[in-house]
Every structure is written in C-alpha cells, then in structure tokens.
Amino acid sequence: MDYRAGFYDSTHPPPPFGHAMLKYFSLEPGYVNLNNGSFGTVPRPVTRFCNELTNKVEANPDRYHRFSFKPLLVDSRERIAQLVGAHTDEVVFVSNATAAINTVMRNLEWNAEDIIIQTTTTWRSTSRVMNYIADTRPYPMLSTFKLAFPSTHKEIVDNFRTHIRGLKNNMVTLEGGRPKGKIVAVIDAIVANPAVYMPWKEMVAVCREEGVMSLVDGAHALGQEVGVNLSEAKPDFWISNCHKWLYSRRGSAVLYVPFRNQHHIRTSIPTSTHYVSPRDPVGGPKAPNFVMQHEWPGAIDFSSYLCIPTSLEFRAWLGGEENINRYCRTTAINGAKRLAEILGTRPMDETPNHELTLNMSNVELPIPANLTPELRTQVNDFLELSLLREYNVFAVAFWHNNTWWVRCSCQVFNELSDFEKLGDALIALCREVKMTILKDHMDASTNGRGTSNGKGFHLNSTSPSR
C-alpha cells in the first residue's frame, strides 16, 4: 500500500513550512502545540502505516511474528544506522530512552570504588536509575556535576574536565598509579529542561582523554541534531528516542553500543529468550548476542520501530534533515526573541551564535523566583492546566537556576504567531499567579520583608533554594 496516497505526492514539492504543514498531522484544529519535545507529533502517513500494519498482523499473527516482521526490523535498523553513522549491528531498538539507560546501567559491573557522574540537569528518570545503582550493592559513588544556565559550551567543557580530574585525584589507586575503580559519565546531548544543546562530542573527547566511560543521553537528538556521526564521535554508549523528533510512533528509541563495548551488555532488559549463559551447551550462539536479544524481547507491538522508514521518507519529501532543522531552529530563535518582547523578559540563550539552541528555546517568565517547593508545584500545575484548558496552547514551564522559564519546542508546523498566542496567554496567567497563588508572597515583599532579585520581583529572603 502507498501510505502517502491522499496525504502527499512525492513527485510534487511540499508546501512552505508553517501552518500549511498542519494538514499532514492529526492535531485538533485550534490547538497550538509548542511542546513537540515531550511526546513528539506523528505525521498522518506514519499513523496510516501503523494502522495498516496492525491489520496485517491480526490477519495472520503467526506469519507476521515468525517471519514477516524480521526483514522490516532490519530495514529500520539499517536506516537508523545510516542516519547516525554507525554499523547496522551496533544499533537496536528499545521502547524509550529510559529503557535504554536502564539497559546500559544495569548491565555494567559495579564496584565500590566506581564513580557515576550525573549533572544537576540530568532528566529525573535517568537520575533515578543512577541513584538506584548507587543505592545497591556494592554502592558505587554518585557525583553531580553542576550545570547552571545561561552558560557557554567552552565553560561547560572546561568545568567538566576539572570535575573529572578532581574525582580522579581522590580515587584509590593501584600499584603504578592506575585508579582502582572506573568512572562512568552520563552526558546529555540536549538537556530537556532547560532545553540546551550540549557540547557532548567535546565532553566525550574529554572522557576518552581521561579514561572515563561515556553514556550519552540523546533523548532529544534524533530528528533535531544534524550530523551525529557516532563512528566519529566515539561515545561508549548513545541513546535517543525516535518518537520525539523523528516522526515515529511512540514509543521507540535507539540504543547504540559499538562492537568494542557489546560485551558489557550481557542481557536485554527484560532478559530475552536469546540471552546466552555461560552454562549453555557448547556450540550455541555466542555471547552477548546483542542484536538477537533485542530483536525479540517478547511479543510487543513492533509498529513503532517498523514505521521509521515511512517517517524518514516523509522527512525526505519535506526536504531532509538539514532543511527541516534549519527552519525549526530559526523559528525557535526568532520565536524566543518575540516571546521575550511580549513578556518583557529575556531568552536564556544570548550567546552570539545561539550555540545552546537547536529546535527548542527557553524564555524567562515574569514570576517571582524564590518560592518554596510547595509554591513552585502549585504554580507549575496551574500553568499547565490553564494553558491547555483555557487557551488550548502548550509549552513547558519550569524552574531553573532560581528563575522561572518556559520551554518552546518548534516543529515544521509552527510559526511566530504561535509564540504570540502563547505570550498573550502567559501574560494573563502570570498576572493571575501573582494575584492568587503568590498573593501572600507578593504582599510580604511589598511590605518590605523580602529582597529584590534585581529583576523587578521581590523575593522572600528566607525561602529555600532548590
């Protein structure tokens, strides 16, 4: 079946990016989606492919699960491998980035002298995995590298190197000066909140120079970052979702493990029927059987993996990765400037070449910053609910470095007017926040019991920091 029929004609050029693109997606009329980054947005041809595939599966489940799905899965892995600059048998699919992080971290063999490096902006579920490892025998140490934005790539790389060297200087060493334990650094390719493009390739290079293993959490990378080239960057492990920015169905993610490190991944998570045990009879599959273990994790819906070629064909029709991401990045940068004008604040990324920005941008919100955790939760819940219920627009509000921000994710269907609609909504909602949830806080500041943060807001000096 031609999944393009009725949606687009590959022999004709696409319409201009912007609202003319909305007809290729299933978003409800009037909804302004400036939050593609959280869950992705599936094009209608991809949805059709998945629905038709489901019908074929149900028509003959045995034929599909025993024979038909395997060549389709290999094709998807080949397409992804080409996109990220890897060998086909170095990439496998898992359900999401959290599953991929668990697969790596739970397979590595840990010792009490080992150190795991996270950052202050590591995504919570990833951080929870690292905390679990550190909370479990033999209790490796968990070290946190501080990141506070705004910043610059140079500053991040320099501080990261200093952090690693400080840890190494305090490690127990063996005869000859070699550290007794290992260091594993978990590095974001693109931080989620705040949305920041990290100098991850340079950080991986620092890890290689310092003898540190690198796990790159690229949850937002595929479909947003052009020129990943893993064979050149050489991380020890790399993961990325496909459903956030690459137009595949939820949930699908890529786990990249180069051949040199596949011996570390002894089992898929959950353990597959293709796990190879040292107790197995001689003559069977050889460990770690990396690809086969992940090819069949049990009976699941494979459509989110198998739709990837259809997603990439649609993206090719739109003009390809560079064309898509050039538009989205430009809109993110210009949209942030426009939104900051409306709110009377500033974009987070004020570097000369916008080095921190790909397709997501952050803008300061006019809300007092030094709030208790309880008040921050109330403010966040109110903004989320009100944006969707009252204005039918959404972007992610968050608190970072003692400041409130909003993260805007740009897709090919967004325009500057979407930022203006969001700005109008936020002006009204931030005013309401200060008049309701923060009324007592604002009154205390007005009565002189708080101090100014230099941004026109008065802060309670006794409020705990993050």
C-alpha positions in Angstrom: 0.0 0.0 0.0 1.1 3.5 -0.7 0.8 5.2 2.7 1.3 8.6 1.1 -1.9 8.4 -1.0 -4.3 11.1 0.0 -1.7 12.8 2.2 1.1 13.9 -0.1 2.5 13.3 -3.6 6.3 12.6 -3.5 6.6 13.9 -7.1 5.4 17.3 -6.1 7.2 19.7 -3.6 5.7 20.2 -0.2 4.1 23.5 0.8 6.1 26.1 2.8 6.8 25.2 6.4 4.4 26.8 8.9 0.7 26.4 9.4 0.3 24.9 5.9 2.0 21.8 7.3 -0.7 21.2 9.9 -2.8 19.2 7.4 -0.1 16.4 7.5 -0.5 16.0 11.2 -3.5 15.0 13.4 -3.5 17.9 15.8 -7.0 19.2 16.6 -8.0 22.4 15.0 -7.0 25.5 17.0 -4.5 23.7 19.2 -1.1 25.4 19.3 1.5 22.8 20.0 4.8 24.4 21.2 5.7 21.2 23.0 6.7 18.7 20.3 9.7 17.8 22.5 7.8 15.9 25.2 5.9 13.4 23.2 6.5 14.1 19.5 3.9 14.6 16.8 3.2 11.7 14.4 2.5 12.6 10.7 -0.7 11.1 9.3 1.1 8.9 6.7 3.0 7.3 9.5 -0.2 6.7 11.5 -1.7 5.1 8.5 1.3 2.8 8.0 1.0 1.7 11.7 -2.8 1.1 11.4 -2.5 -0.9 8.2 0.4 -2.9 9.7 -1.7 -3.7 12.7 -4.5 -5.0 10.4 -1.9 -7.3 8.6 -0.6 -8.6 11.9 -4.1 -9.5 13.1 -4.9 -11.2 9.8 -2.2 -13.8 10.4 -0.3 -13.3 13.7 1.9 -16.4 13.2 3.1 -15.4 9.8 3.9 -11.9 11.0 5.6 -12.8 14.3 7.5 -15.8 12.9 8.7 -14.4 9.6 7.4 -11.1 8.3 8.5 -8.6 10.9 12.2 -9.5 10.9 13.2 -8.1 7.5 11.2 -4.9 8.3 13.0 -4.6 11.6 16.4 -5.0 9.9 15.4 -2.3 7.4 14.6 0.1 10.2 17.9 -0.6 11.9 19.8 0.0 8.6 18.0 3.3 8.1 18.8 4.5 11.6 22.4 3.3 11.4 22.9 5.3 8.2 21.4 8.4 9.9 23.7 8.2 13.0 26.9 7.0 11.3 27.0 3.5 12.8 27.1 -0.1 11.7 23.7 -1.7 11.5 24.6 -4.3 14.2 25.6 -1.6 16.6 22.0 -0.2 16.9 18.9 -1.9 18.3 15.5 -0.6 19.3 14.0 -0.3 22.8 10.8 1.3 23.9 12.2 4.6 25.1 15.3 6.4 26.4 14.6 5.3 30.0 14.7 1.7 28.9 17.9 2.3 27.1 19.5 4.0 30.1 18.5 1.0 32.3 19.9 -1.5 29.8 23.3 0.1 30.0 23.5 1.0 33.6 22.1 -2.3 34.9 24.5 -4.3 32.7 27.7 -2.6 33.8 29.5 -4.4 36.6 30.0 -2.1 39.5 32.5 -1.9 42.3 32.5 0.1 45.5 35.4 2.3 44.1 33.5 3.2 40.9 32.0 6.7 40.3 28.9 7.6 38.3 28.7 11.2 37.1 25.3 12.9 36.6 24.5 16.6 36.3 22.2 18.9 38.1 20.1 19.0 34.9 20.0 15.2 34.2 16.5 14.1 33.4 14.8 12.8 36.5 14.1 9.2 35.4 17.8 8.9 34.2 18.9 10.3 37.6 16.7 7.9 39.4 18.4 5.0 37.6 21.8 6.2 38.7 20.6 6.7 42.3 19.2 3.2 42.2 22.6 1.8 41.1 24.4 3.9 43.8 21.8 2.6 46.4 22.5 -1.0 45.5 25.5 -3.2 46.5 28.4 -2.6 46.1 27.3 1.0 46.3 29.3 2.9 43.7 29.6 6.7 44.4 27.3 9.2 42.7 28.9 12.5 41.8 27.0 15.5 40.5 28.5 17.9 38.0 26.8 21.3 38.4 25.3 23.0 35.4 23.6 26.3 35.7 22.3 28.2 32.6 22.9 30.6 30.9 26.4 29.3 30.2 28.6 28.6 27.2 30.0 25.5 25.6 33.5 26.4 26.5 32.7 27.0 30.1 30.8 23.6 30.3 33.7 21.6 28.7 36.3 23.3 30.9 34.4 22.7 34.1 33.6 19.2 33.1 37.3 18.4 32.6 38.1 20.0 36.0 35.3 17.9 37.7 36.6 14.7 36.3 40.2 15.4 37.2 39.1 16.3 40.8 37.4 13.0 41.1 40.4 11.1 39.7 42.8 12.9 42.2 40.8 11.5 45.1 40.4 7.9 43.8 42.2 5.0 45.3 45.0 3.9 43.0 46.6 0.6 42.3 50.3 0.0 42.0 51.5 2.0 39.1 49.0 4.8 39.7 46.0 3.3 37.9 42.7 4.1 39.5 41.2 1.1 41.3 37.7 2.0 40.1 36.1 3.3 36.9 34.2 6.5 36.2 31.1 6.4 34.0 29.8 9.9 32.9 26.2 10.3 31.8 26.1 13.2 29.3 23.1 14.9 27.9 23.3 15.6 24.1 20.4 18.0 24.6 19.2 18.9 28.1 15.4 18.6 28.4 14.8 21.4 31.0 16.2 23.8 30.2 16.4 23.0 26.6 20.1 23.3 25.9 22.3 21.8 23.2 25.3 20.5 25.0 28.9 20.2 23.6 28.5 16.5 24.1 31.1 15.5 21.4 33.7 17.6 23.2 32.7 16.1 26.5 33.0 12.6 25.1 36.5 13.5 23.9 37.4 14.7 27.4 36.2 11.3 28.7 38.4 9.4 26.3 41.4 11.6 27.3 40.7 11.0 31.0 39.9 7.3 30.7 36.2 7.7 31.6 33.4 5.8 30.0 30.7 7.9 28.4 27.0 7.2 28.1 25.3 9.9 26.0 21.6 10.5 26.8 20.4 11.9 23.4 16.7 11.5 24.1 16.0 14.7 22.1 18.8 14.2 19.5 17.4 12.1 16.6 15.4 14.4 14.3 16.8 17.5 15.9 20.5 17.3 15.8 22.1 17.1 12.3 25.4 15.2 11.8 25.5 13.0 14.8 28.1 10.6 13.3 28.7 8.2 16.2 31.6 6.4 14.4 33.5 9.7 14.6 32.3 10.9 18.0 33.0 7.5 19.6 30.8 7.6 22.7 30.9 4.3 24.7 27.1 4.2 24.6 24.5 6.5 23.0 20.7 6.5 23.1 18.0 8.5 21.5 14.2 8.5 21.2 12.7 8.2 17.7 9.2 9.3 18.7 10.2 12.8 19.9 11.6 14.5 16.8 11.9 11.8 14.1 8.1 11.4 13.5 7.9 7.7 14.6 5.1 6.4 16.7 5.5 6.2 20.4 7.4 4.6 21.9 10.6 3.9 20.1 14.2 4.6 20.9 17.7 3.6 19.6 20.4 2.0 21.8 23.8 2.3 20.2 26.6 0.1 21.5 29.7 -0.1 19.4 31.2 -3.5 18.8 34.0 -2.8 21.2 31.6 -2.5 24.1 28.9 -5.0 23.4 30.5 -7.5 25.8 29.2 -5.2 28.6 25.6 -5.6 27.5 25.1 -9.2 28.6 21.3 -9.1 28.6 18.5 -7.1 27.2 16.1 -5.5 29.8 13.9 -7.5 30.3 16.1 -10.6 29.7 15.2 -12.1 26.3 14.9 -15.8 25.3 18.1 -15.2 23.3 20.2 -14.5 26.4 23.4 -16.5 26.3 24.5 -18.0 29.6 28.0 -19.4 30.4 26.1 -22.6 31.5 24.7 -23.1 28.0 25.9 -26.1 25.9 28.9 -25.5 23.7 28.0 -24.8 20.0 25.1 -22.4 20.6 25.0 -18.6 20.0 28.0 -16.7 21.3 27.6 -14.0 24.0 26.5 -11.3 24.1 24.1 -12.0 21.2 23.4 -8.3 21.3 21.2 -7.8 18.2 19.2 -11.0 18.6 18.4 -10.3 22.3 16.8 -7.0 21.4 15.2 -8.3 18.2 12.8 -10.4 20.2 12.1 -9.1 23.7 8.8 -11.0 23.6 5.5 -10.3 21.9 5.2 -6.5 21.6 3.8 -4.0 19.1 6.7 -3.6 16.7 5.0 -0.9 14.6 6.7 2.0 16.4 10.0 0.6 15.2 8.9 -0.6 11.8 7.3 2.8 10.8 10.7 4.5 10.9 11.4 4.1 7.1 8.0 5.7 6.5 8.9 8.5 8.9 12.2 9.1 7.1 10.6 9.1 3.7 8.2 11.8 4.8 11.1 13.8 6.2 12.9 13.4 2.9 9.9 14.7 1.0 9.9 17.8 3.3 13.5 18.5 2.2 15.6 16.3 4.5 17.2 16.7 7.9 19.1 19.9 7.3 16.1 21.7 5.7 13.7 20.7 8.5 16.1 21.6 11.3 17.2 24.9 9.7 13.5 26.0 9.7 12.8 24.7 13.2 16.0 26.2 14.7 15.4 29.6 13.1 11.8 29.6 14.3 12.9 28.7 17.8 15.4 31.5 18.0 13.2 34.2 16.5 10.2 32.9 18.5 12.1 33.2 21.7 13.0 36.8 20.9 9.4 37.6 20.1 8.1 35.9 23.2 10.6 37.7 25.4 9.4 41.0 23.9 5.8 40.2 24.8 6.7 39.1 28.4 9.2 41.8 29.0 11.9 39.3 29.9 14.8 37.6 28.0 15.7 34.4 26.2 18.1 32.1 28.0 20.4 31.7 25.1 22.1 35.0 24.5 25.3 33.6 23.1 26.4 35.3 19.8 25.7 32.3 17.6 23.0 30.8 19.7 25.2 27.8 20.4 22.8 26.5 23.1 19.8 26.3 20.8 18.6 23.7 18.3 14.8 23.4 17.9 13.9 24.3 21.5 14.3 27.6 23.2 13.8 29.0 26.7 12.4 32.3 27.7 12.2 33.8 31.2 8.8 34.1 32.8 7.7 37.2 34.8 7.1 35.2 38.0 8.9 35.6 41.4 11.6 33.0 41.7 12.5 32.4 45.3 9.5 30.2 46.2 9.1 27.2 48.4 8.9 23.8 46.7 5.2 23.7 47.5 4.5 27.0 45.9 6.6 26.1 42.8 4.5 22.9 42.4 1.3 25.0 42.7 2.5 27.5 40.1 3.6 24.8 37.7 0.3 22.8 38.0 -1.7 26.0 37.5 0.2 27.0 34.3 0.0 23.5 32.8 -3.8 23.1 33.4 -4.7 26.7 32.4 -2.7 26.8 29.2 -4.4 23.7 28.0 -7.9 24.2 29.4 -8.3 28.0 28.8 -6.1 28.8 25.9 -5.5 25.5 24.0 -1.8 26.2 23.7 1.0 24.4 25.4 4.7 24.9 26.2 6.6 23.6 29.3 7.1 25.9 32.3 9.9 25.0 34.6 12.2 26.4 37.4 15.9 26.5 36.9 18.8 28.4 38.5 16.4 30.4 40.7 14.4 31.6 37.7 11.1 30.6 36.0 11.3 29.7 32.3 9.1 28.4 29.6 10.5 25.9 27.0 9.1 26.2 23.5 9.6 23.3 21.0 9.4 24.2 17.3 8.2 21.8 14.6 7.7 22.4 10.9 4.0 23.4 11.5 4.9 26.2 13.9 5.1 30.0 13.1 5.9 33.1 15.0 2.2 33.8 15.6 2.2 30.6 17.8 4.7 32.3 20.1 2.5 35.4 20.2 -0.6 33.3 21.2 1.5 31.7 23.9 2.8 35.1 25.0 -0.7 36.5 25.4 -1.8 33.5 27.4 1.3 33.7 29.7 0.9 37.4 30.3 -2.6 36.8 31.7 -1.7 33.6 33.6 1.5 35.0 35.2 -0.6 38.0 36.4 -3.2 35.6 37.8 -0.4 33.6 39.6 0.8 36.7 41.4 -2.8 37.7 42.3 -3.8 34.3 43.7 -1.2 31.6 44.4 1.5 34.1 45.3 -0.7 36.8 46.9 0.7 36.3 50.4 4.3 36.1 49.0 3.8 39.3 47.0 2.3 41.1 50.0 5.2 40.1 52.1 7.6 41.5 49.5 5.6 44.7 49.2 5.7 45.2 53.0 9.5 45.0 53.0 10.0 41.5 54.3 11.7 40.4 51.1 14.6 41.4 49.0 14.8 42.3 45.3 16.3 39.8 42.9 17.3 42.6 40.5 14.6 41.6 38.0 11.8 43.7 39.3 10.4 41.0 41.7 10.7 41.0 45.5 11.8 37.7 47.0 11.3 36.3 50.5 14.9 36.0 51.7 14.0 33.0 53.9 12.6 30.9 51.1 14.7 27.8 50.5 16.7 27.5 47.3 16.5 24.4 45.1 
